[in-house]
Amino acid sequence: EMDGYTKEKGGAFKDLCLEAALKVQAGRTGFGILCDNRIGRSALHKATGTRLWIGRPTELPGSRPIEFEPELGEDLGRLREWARENVVKLLVFCHPDDEDKTAKMQVARVKRLFTAARRNDLEFLLEIIPSKVGPVDDDTSATLIQTFYDAGVYPDWWKLEPFKTETAWQNAVEAIERNDPRTRGIVVLGLDAPEEELAASFALAAQQPLVKGFAVGRTIFGDAARAWLKGDMSDADAVAQMAERYTRLCNIWDSARNEALENVA
């Protein structure tokens, strides 16, 4: 939807995003990307072997009920071609108040993909965003988390909204640990929030040891993408801006986690 966008430009820009991520990573662990195979094919496959954590989306953007990327195949059999280090990522727009037909359809599709990921020895990340569907409170995400566990879905990773209260975080974490004490953890999504809001949400999320970090792409690349696609920013300047923002967010997260650890001690 950005001015100047074409699929070719989109792919080229995602290569710049990868360049920025690798610049910040500098060979260290603990950094990662989310990248699809439709627009970001080049960046996705270049990332293999770089030690980046790689989340690879499987849903058609914005679909509700969920629709899978056609490249997965009708039986999801194309997952067998994925690099082992690709994490199967699925975003679900869902809410406890969904009508029964929609809720059952979405849960069934999530379980189908989860089963296919397990069959191919791939890790699975489930992202839930109820706030785009209806009103939320401190129990909304925890209720959804329990619903998926009850259906037999055990994600390796959860990607959750930045909650506004400590109670909401405690409820979500308790729901996960009660059902699966061996889950790898949670990453916090950003919803294109400004940096100041993210800093506040990081401070709350970092108090939970199960939260391992953040995934807030548009906050990092949104401005650069808009300028670069219109021809108002060079490749080098785009990479530099994204790397600077990514570094700043990493520092904000590290500070929040360190402060949380000090308060516990």
N, C-alpha and C positions, 0 to 999 in steps of 0.2 A: 504493500500500500504506500510505500515511500516514493516520493518524486524521483524519477530517474531509474527506478528499479527495472532490471531484466533478470532472467534466470542466470545468464552468463555473469552479469555484474554481481549478483547475489553470491554465486560460487566464488568469484574472485575476492569478494569482501570477506567471506568466511576463511579464506586462506590468510588474510591479514589478521583476522581474529586469532587464528592458530599461532601466527608469528608472535603476536602480542603475548599470548598465554605462555609460549615457550620462553620468551624473553624474561617473563616474571619467574617462571619455574626454575630456570637456570640449572636443570638437571636434578632438582630436589624432588622428593616425594611430597604428597599432600596437595597437589594442584590438579585441576582437571578441566574438561570441557564437556558441553552437551552439543552434539552435532548430528544432523540428519544425513541420510544418504541421497536425498532427492535434490536439494540445492547445494548442500555442503559436501558432496561426494569426495572432492579432491582433498579438502581439509580433513575429513573423517579418516581417510585411508593414510594420509601422511602422518596422522597422529599416532598410528599404530607403532609400537616399539619406542616411543619417546618417554615412557614412564608416567605419562599423564593418565589420570583416571578418565575413562571415556564413557559417557552416557549417550546412548543412541535411541532417539525417539522411534516409536512404532505406531503412534496414532496419527490420523489425518488431523492437521491443526484445527482446533475449534470444534471438532465433531462431538455431538451429544445427541443420542447415544454414541458410544465409541465406535469409530470405524478405523480399521487398521490400514496402514500403508499397503497399497496393492503389491508392492515388491515382495512382501512376506509370503505371498501365495495363498491360495484358498485354504490350504491345510497348515499354513504357517511353517511349511517345510523349508523355506529358504533360510530360516535361522541357522541351519546346519552350515551355511556358507560364511557365517559371521566370524570375525576374529574373536578368539577366546576372551580377550580383554575388553570387548564391547559389553557394556551393561545394558540389558533390555529395559528401556524406560517407557512407561506408559502413564499418560496424563488422563485423569478421569474427572470430568465436571459432574459432581454428584452431591446429594444432600439427603439427610435422613428423612426429609419430607417428600422425597420423590414419589411419584405414583408407582404402585406396585409393579406394573408391567415394565416401566423404564428401569427401576431398581434391579429387578431380576435379570433383565437383559444385560445390563452393564456388569453386574457381578459375574454372570456366566461368561462374558467375553474376557473379563480380567482373568478368571480362573483358566480359561482356555489358553491364553497367552502365557500365564505363569507356568502351566503344565508343559507347554512347548519349550519354554526357556529351560526348565529343569531337565527335560529330555535331551537338550543339546548342551547341558553343562554350562549354561550362561547365567550370570547373576541377574537379578530382577529388581528393578526400582519401581515402586508405585507412588505416583504423585496424585494427591487429591486436592481439589479446589472447590470447597462448598460455598465460599463467599460470592462466587460468580453466579450461583444458582438461587440462593435465598439467604435469609438472615442467619447469623451464626452466634453461638454463645460459647461458654467454656466447655460444653459437653459435645458440641457438634462433631469435631474431628475425631474425638475419642470414640463416639458412637459409630462413625463410619469405619474406623480402624477395626473395631470389634466385628462389624458386619463382614468384612473381608476375611478375617481370621475364621469366623464361623463357617465361611464357605470353603475353607481349606486353602486359602491363599496366604503364603508366608513369604513376604518380600524380604530380600536381602537388605534393601534400602527403602526408606520412606522419604518422600519429599513433601514437606508440609508448609502451610502458610505461616507467616510470622505472626504468632499470637500476640495479643495485647495484654494478657494477664498471666501471672505465674500459675494460677489455677488451671488455665487451659493447657499450658505446657505440662504440668504435672499429670493431668488427666490423660493426655495423649501418650506420654511416656509410660505411664502405668499400664495403659491398654496394650502397648507393644510388649513391654517386658513381662507382663502377666502371661501372654500367649507365646512369646518367642524370646527367651533370654539370650539367644545367640545371634540375634539380628546384628548386622554390621553397624546400623545407626541411621540417623536422620540428617538430611540437609535441608536448609531453610530456603524457600524461594523468595523472590523479591517483588513480583508484581509491578515492576517498573517504578518502584518507589524512589524518591530522591535520597541522596546519601544521608541526610540528617535523620530521616525516618528509619533507614536501615541501621544506623548506629544505635538507635534506641531499641530496635527489635533484636539486634545482635546482643545487646547487654542482657536482655531477658533470656534469649535462647541459649547463650553461652553458660548459663547457670546449670544447664542440664548436660551431664556427661555424655548422654546418648546422642546429643546433637554434635555432629562431627565438623560442620562447616556450612557454607552457603553456596547457592547457585543463583546468581542475580544478573544474568546476561545483559538485559537491555539497559540496566543502570550503567554498565560498563561500555557497551558498544552503541547504544542508541543514538547519541549525538554525533558520533563519528560516522555512523552509517548514513544518517540524513545528509551530512555535509559531503561525504565522499561520493555518494550516489549522484548528487547534483553536480559533481565536478568542482566543488569548492574546497576540497581538502586532498592533499597528496597522500600516496600510500604511506610514506614515512611518517607524516604527521598523524595519520589515522592510527598507525601502530603505536606511536609514542603516546598519544592521548589515551588509548585503551590500556596500554601497559601501566601508565601512571595511575589510572583509576582503579585498575585491578590491584595494584600494589597498595594503594591507599585503603581499599576495602579489606585486603588481607591484614594490614596493620591494625585496622579498627577491630576486626574479628580477634586477632591475637591479643590485643589489649583487653578486650571484653572477657576472653577466656582466662587470661592471667589474673584479672581482677576477681573473677568468680572463684578461681582456685585459692587465691589469697584469703578471700572471705570465708571459705570453707575451713582453711587451715587455722 
